[in-house]
Every structure is written in C-alpha cells, then in structure tokens.
Amino acid sequence: MNRNLFITLLIIFNIAIDQISKVIVRNTLTFREEVNVIGDYFQLIWVENKGAFLGMGSDMDPTLRLIFLLILPTLVLGYVIYYIIKTKELDRLSLIAFCCIAGGGIANVFDRIAFGQVTDFFFINLGGVFKTGIFNIADLSVTIGMVMLLFSGIFNSKKKEEISA
C-alpha cells in the first residue's frame, strides 16, 4: 500500500472510531449516568470536558483555553503529520504510533471546535490498584501511540547497540 495512503487511512480510522463512539454515547446514555460494563471495574459515564487531560485547564480564561487547547494543539498536530509524511526512514511501529497520536489529537480538537468541549465516557477502577479519570477513544489512541513510541525507541536503541557491538 502507498505509504501516504496508509498514513491517511490510519489517521482517519482513529478519528472515525472516536467520533462514532461519541455519537453513540451522546445518543444512548444520559449525561453523568453510570453504566456498569464489568461490575464497578469498567463503567461508561458520559461527561463533557472543557479542559485537557483529566479536566486540566477547564477553569482557564477562555482566551488562554483557546490558545492552549485549540490553537497550540492544532499547530503541533500539523507538525506531527508533516513529520510522519516527510520522514521516510521511520520504522513501521513509530509510523503507526504517530498516526494514532495524530488521529486521537485531531478527534479531540474537532470536539473542541464543534462542541466547545470533549465528550469522555470510559472509566476504569480496579479497586485501589489502578484508577483512571474519565476518558475517550481519542485519549486511548494518543496513549497507545505514546506507549508504542516508547517501545519503538527502546527496541531501536537495543538494535543499534547490537549492531555496534
């Protein structure tokens, strides 16, 4: 498959899955309703987030929120897309990771433009062992992308060490 087509399709896939899930949540759940999927461990809770990760910045001045949660992320996402298109020597794992990050980021920026806030709905609470804030598919895409980049960096640095040894 053509590399640029692969990049485009993967980014669009991430955006589409996120946006479809948010439409389903908005049309089937009641705001702040708690739906147990797996007991109290995994729940769906529809909330709207005017801030960034875990609501950070939601009480920020509207102008600052525009700059830090809309303009700056849009510029960064534009650069990420430019970087992955222009950097032909990226390994496949890093390429997929950057596409997940870009797709998730674009999906949340779209929410901020279209609705002035981001729809979140997943909540995990493993009884004091692990607990998340309420998040969405876009957040999951960005997080998975970051973890993949970390593994790619570790894997590639070990590969370079083996070659130079």
C-alpha positions as CSV (number, residue, x, y, z in Angstrom):
1,M,0.0,0.0,0.0
2,N,1.2,3.5,-0.7
3,R,2.8,5.0,2.4
4,N,0.9,8.3,2.4
5,L,-2.4,6.4,1.8
6,F,-1.6,4.2,4.8
7,I,-0.9,7.3,6.9
8,T,-4.2,9.0,5.8
9,L,-6.3,5.9,6.3
10,L,-4.9,5.2,9.8
11,I,-5.4,8.7,11.0
12,I,-9.0,8.8,9.5
13,F,-9.7,5.4,11.2
14,N,-8.7,6.8,14.6
15,I,-10.8,9.9,14.1
16,A,-13.8,7.9,12.9
17,I,-13.8,5.3,15.7
18,D,-13.6,8.1,18.3
19,Q,-16.3,10.2,16.7
20,I,-18.7,7.2,16.2
21,S,-18.2,6.2,19.8
22,K,-19.0,9.7,21.0
23,V,-22.2,9.9,18.8
24,I,-23.3,6.6,20.3
25,V,-22.6,7.8,23.8
26,R,-24.5,11.1,23.3
27,N,-27.4,9.3,21.8
28,T,-27.8,6.4,24.2
29,L,-26.6,7.5,27.6
30,T,-28.0,10.1,30.0
31,F,-25.5,12.8,31.0
32,R,-23.5,11.6,34.0
33,E,-25.3,8.2,34.1
34,E,-23.1,5.4,35.3
35,V,-23.4,2.1,33.3
36,N,-21.6,-0.9,34.7
37,V,-19.9,-2.8,31.9
38,I,-17.8,-5.1,34.1
39,G,-19.1,-4.5,37.6
40,D,-17.7,-1.3,39.2
41,Y,-14.4,-2.0,37.5
42,F,-15.2,-0.7,34.0
43,Q,-18.0,1.8,33.6
44,L,-19.4,4.1,30.9
45,I,-20.1,7.6,32.3
46,W,-20.9,10.4,29.9
47,V,-19.2,13.7,30.8
48,E,-18.2,16.8,28.9
49,N,-14.7,18.1,29.4
50,K,-13.9,21.8,28.7
51,G,-10.3,21.2,29.7
52,A,-7.5,18.9,28.6
53,F,-6.4,15.6,30.2
54,L,-8.5,15.0,33.4
55,G,-10.1,18.4,33.0
56,M,-6.9,20.3,33.5
57,G,-7.4,23.9,32.2
58,S,-11.2,23.8,32.3
59,D,-11.3,26.8,34.6
60,M,-8.8,28.7,32.5
61,D,-9.6,32.0,30.9
62,P,-11.4,31.4,27.6
63,T,-8.7,33.1,25.6
64,L,-5.9,31.0,27.2
65,R,-8.1,27.9,26.7
66,L,-8.4,28.8,23.0
67,I,-4.6,29.2,22.7
68,F,-3.5,26.2,24.8
69,L,-6.3,23.7,24.0
70,L,-7.1,24.6,20.3
71,I,-4.5,26.7,18.5
72,L,-1.3,25.1,20.0
73,P,-2.6,21.5,19.7
74,T,-3.6,22.2,16.0
75,L,-0.1,23.5,15.2
76,V,1.6,20.6,17.0
77,L,-0.7,18.1,15.2
78,G,0.0,19.8,11.8
79,Y,3.7,19.4,12.5
80,V,3.3,15.7,13.5
81,I,1.5,15.0,10.3
82,Y,4.2,16.9,8.3
83,Y,6.9,14.9,10.2
84,I,5.5,11.5,9.5
85,I,4.9,12.3,5.8
86,K,8.4,13.7,5.3
87,T,10.4,11.3,7.5
88,K,10.6,8.2,5.2
89,E,13.0,6.3,7.5
90,L,10.5,5.9,10.3
91,D,10.1,2.3,11.3
92,R,6.5,0.9,10.9
93,L,5.8,0.8,14.7
94,S,6.8,4.5,15.0
95,L,4.7,5.4,12.0
96,I,1.6,3.7,13.4
97,A,2.3,5.3,16.8
98,F,2.4,8.8,15.3
99,C,-0.7,8.1,13.3
100,C,-2.6,7.1,16.5
101,I,-1.4,10.2,18.2
102,A,-2.4,12.5,15.3
103,G,-5.8,10.8,14.9
104,G,-6.6,11.0,18.5
105,G,-5.4,14.5,18.8
106,I,-7.4,15.6,15.8
107,A,-10.6,13.9,17.1
108,N,-10.4,15.8,20.4
109,V,-9.6,19.1,18.7
110,F,-12.6,18.5,16.4
111,D,-14.8,18.2,19.5
112,R,-13.5,21.4,20.9
113,I,-14.2,23.2,17.6
114,A,-17.7,21.6,17.1
115,F,-18.9,21.5,20.7
116,G,-16.6,23.7,22.8
117,Q,-15.8,20.6,24.9
118,V,-14.7,17.0,24.6
119,T,-17.0,14.0,25.3
120,D,-15.5,11.5,27.6
121,F,-17.1,8.2,28.8
122,F,-14.7,5.4,29.8
123,F,-13.9,4.9,33.5
124,I,-11.7,2.1,35.0
125,N,-11.4,1.5,38.7
126,L,-9.6,-1.7,39.8
127,G,-10.3,-1.3,43.5
128,G,-7.5,1.0,44.6
129,V,-4.8,-0.8,42.5
130,F,-5.5,1.3,39.4
131,K,-8.0,4.1,38.7
132,T,-8.4,6.3,35.7
133,G,-10.1,9.6,35.1
134,I,-12.9,9.5,32.6
135,F,-11.5,9.3,29.0
136,N,-12.5,8.5,25.4
137,I,-11.2,6.6,22.4
138,A,-9.1,9.6,21.2
139,D,-7.3,9.7,24.6
140,L,-6.8,5.9,24.3
141,S,-5.3,6.3,20.8
142,V,-2.9,9.0,21.9
143,T,-1.9,6.9,25.0
144,I,-1.4,3.8,22.9
145,G,0.6,5.8,20.4
146,M,2.9,7.2,23.1
147,V,3.5,3.7,24.5
148,M,4.2,2.3,21.0
149,L,6.8,5.2,20.5
150,L,8.4,4.3,23.8
151,F,8.7,0.6,22.8
152,S,9.9,1.6,19.4
153,G,12.6,3.8,20.9
154,I,13.8,1.1,23.3
155,F,13.7,-1.6,20.6
156,N,15.6,0.6,18.1
157,S,18.2,1.7,20.6
158,K,18.8,-2.0,21.5
159,K,19.1,-2.9,17.8
160,K,21.7,-0.1,17.4
161,E,23.7,-1.4,20.4
162,E,23.7,-4.9,18.9
163,I,24.9,-3.7,15.6
164,S,27.7,-1.6,17.0
165,A,28.8,-4.4,19.4
